[in-house]
Amino acid sequence: MYNVILVDDEVRTIDALEKNIDWKKCGIRKVFKASSMNQAIQTISDEKIEILVSDIEMPNGTGLQLLEWMRDHDRLINCIFLTCHPEFAYMRKAIQLNCYDYVLKPIDYEEFQNLLSELVHKMEDRQTADSQKNENGKQPMPEVTEPVLLERKPEGNEQNMELEVKKYIKDHMSDSISVANIADELHFNPQYLMRSFKNKTGLSIVEYITQERLNTAKRILKKTDLPVKAVSSMVGYEDYAYFTRVFKKETGESPTTYRSNRR
């Protein structure tokens, strides 16, 4: 089991994290807390810490500066950032400092717990691999766990991300679309993509996909005489009955009635 330190100048954020995460289930032995960069450095200097969970924007030293200090002092600690700010510049700097992941507030505690468990599992796997290397007489090279946070192209930014997601959905309207598909195609971490897109548009990616499919279906129904089943398939619903239910829930009318009332 490992030790974690939570760093945030908002005490309620730390308290909420401590309360809402089943740390032992995630493989965490002890949770340390700090409300500033200096407090965190003191704890890291005094205790054996394997995981840092930190806010980015804090007075008297940011989370990025804290991680930079750790790297400069060869502290091989895995880092997860929690922040309200999805700016690409922050994300790029976090990647350069080998941050494991970058989570946007408000925190989804279930998602965060899954992320933490995944990190601990990878750390345990690496520890096992290193032990085997030692048994074979090979000296393992110390390093932090490989990040899941993926770097974007240098010209990328939040506006481009939103437009690229929307374009992908438009271009693949008739396909089976998932967040994983989009994230893989656009080279974004899925969790980051979901939170950033919702912050930007007010809609989750799944909600936006449904909205665009139904808007497209409405246009086709009004302008063509194509069978409703064909329209359903064109906007990505192979199950005609399910398409009808979704359409009626959104508009209050079946596709056939919707077309009839607008002719």
C-alpha positions, 0 to 999 in steps of 0.5 A: 500500500502507498501514501498519498498527499492531498494539496489544495488551499481550499480546505473543504476540497481536501476534506471532501476528497478525504471523506468521499474516497475509499482510500484503503480500497484504492490501495492507500495506506495513509492520507497526508494533507497540505494547504500550500506548496511549502507545507507539501514540501515539508511533508514530502521531505519528512514522510514517504509519499508515493502519490501527490494529488494537487490543485494547480492554482494556489497562492504562494506556489502553484501545483505545477511549481510543486511538481517541478520542485519534486522533479528537480529533487528527484522525488519519484512521486506520481502526480494527479492534478485537480483543477478548475482550469482546463487551459492547454498551457497548464496541461502541456506543462503538466505533461512535460513534468510527467504528471499522471493525469489531469482532472477537472473540478467539480470532482466526480468521486467515482471516476477519481477513485477508479483513476486512483485505483488504476494508478496504484495497480500500475505502480504495483505492477511496476514494483513487481517487475522491478523485483523480478529484475533485481532477482535476475541481477538487473538494476531497474531504472527508477521512474514514475508511472507512465502518464495516461495524460496525452500531449496535444499538438502544439497548435491545439487549444480548447476552442480547437478541441470543441470544434474537432469533437463536433466535426468528428460527430458530424462526420461519423453521424451514421456510425457507432460513436463513443467517447473512447473513439473520439478521444483516441482519434483526437489524442485526448485523455477521455476524462479530460475530454469529457469534462472540458467539452462539458465546461465549454458547451454545457452538454456532455459529449453523449448529450451532444451526440444525441442532440445532433443526431435528432436535429439531423433526423428532423431536417431529413424528415422535413425535407425528404420522403425517405422511410423513417427506418432509413432516417434512423440508420442514417443518424446512427440508430440501427434499432428503429424502435429505440430511435422512435422512443428517443425521438418521441421523448425529445419532441413529444411526437413520433418521427412519422407524426413529426414529419406529417405535422410539418408538411 
